[in-house]
Amino acid sequence: MLHRKIYQLCCDGRDVCVFLRDQQRWIERARIIDIEGDLVTLRYETEEEDEICSWEEMVRLESIGAVTQKLAAVPRGNVEPLLTEECPDAERIRNPYNDTNPE
């Protein structure tokens, strides 16, 4: 089951976080590049002091304890969401503070 799910994530090409059980560490913002047998190839970047390092790591499928992916992100605070001009009026988000009629 995990093999099929990882294959699906590989095909999607989205960033994931992978927990390696044997090393007890997370690899964040990784891409699953390839699956060959029980080897999974991950590509990711790390920031170390003044440089950004790119890594490609091969891990065994049995070492993977969990895989997570970010579904969405919303900024905190009073921020206006970006809207496209092509958005139909019926689907636009209304600001409840501007829609109130003082009369």
N, C-alpha and C positions, 0 to 999 in steps of 0.2 A: 504494500500500500504506500509506504513512504517513498519507495523508488518511483512509483507513478506520479506522486505529487511533486517530487523534486524534478522529474522530467517535465512536468507541466510548467513549473516555475522557470525552468531552463528555456523552454519555448517562448514564454511570455517576455523574458529579458528584463524583468523588473528587479529592483534592488531588494535584497532580503537580509535578515540577520540570522546567522547560523550559530547554534550552541554546540560546541564540541565536547562531548561527555568525557573523553579520555584526558583532555587537557583542561577541563573545567574553565573554558573561556568562551566569550562571544566574539564572533567576527561580524562587525557591523557594516552596513551598506555594501554588501558583496553582491556580485552577479554570479549565477551558476552558468558557467561557460560550456561545460561538457560533462556527459556521463558516459563512462565506458566500463562495463562490467559493474564492479562494486566500487569504482573510483569516481569521485565527484570533483571536478575542477572548479575552484572558486577564484574570482578576481576581485580585489578590493584595494583601497588606498588607506594609508595611515599618515598622521601628521606627527613628526618627531622634531621638536625644537624648531629649526629654521627650514626644514625640508618636508616635502610630501613624497612618501614612498609608495610605489605601486607594487602589489604582490599578486602572485598567482600560486595558489596552493592546491595540492591534491590531497583529499581526505577520503578515508574509507566510509562507505555508506553507514556501516555499523557504528562509526564514531559520532554521527550526527544525532544529537538528542532532541533538538527542536529547531524549527525554522519559523521565523515570523516575518511579516511584511507590513509596512505602514499602509493603511487604507486611505487615510486622509489627514490633512493638517489644517487647522483653523487658527489664525492669529488671535492672541488674547487682547482684550481691551476694546476700546470703541473705534474699530477700524471698519471703514466701508468696504464691503466685498467688491471685487472687480467684476464688472458686467460687460459683456460684449454688446455691441450695438445691434447685432443680429438676433438678440434674444426677443422672442415675441412678448408683447405686453402682458399676456395672460400668465406667463412664467416668470415675470420680473419680481424680485423681492421688493416689497414696499417697506419704507421706513415708517414705523408707526408714529414717530414724533413729528414727521412732516405732513402726514396725512390727516392729522386732527384739525378740525375746523374750529377756530376760536369763537364763532358766532353761536 
